């Protein structure tokens, strides 16, 4: 599992039929200290996340293990919205 921040949305008018109805979000990976990483991933939103929220996401075969993505051609899924993130006893992020 990875931590990221939702930076935007993605709309694709033509896509694989099994992807119809899935909300796609652009997520920037976060470093352990909460700073922005260098990469982005497009992830299916399984929990109703919004732009600006810190989320927990999974990639690879783990991304196909949610109710929203089961048997779908998906390589990344947002599976949690982070409320609090602490590291070494200090708050890195609080919603």
C-alpha positions, 0 to 999 in steps of 0.5 A: 500500500502507498500514500498519495494526494489526489491532484486531479481527475481524469475523464476518458470518453472511450474505454474498455467496457468493464471500466464504464462507470468507474471514477478515475483520479490522478494521484501523486505519490507522497514520500514518508515525510509527507512531501510530494513524490515525483510520480503520478498514477491514475487510480480507480476511486473505490471510496469516494475520494476528492481532489486534495485528499490524502489517500491510501492506494494499492497497485498491481494485482492488489488493485483488483481486490476491491468490490469496485475493481474485481475482474477489471483491467485496473492497475491502481485503486484508492482504497482509503481516505487518510484522516491522520498520519503520524511518523515517529510520534509527530503528525505528518498530516491531519485532515 
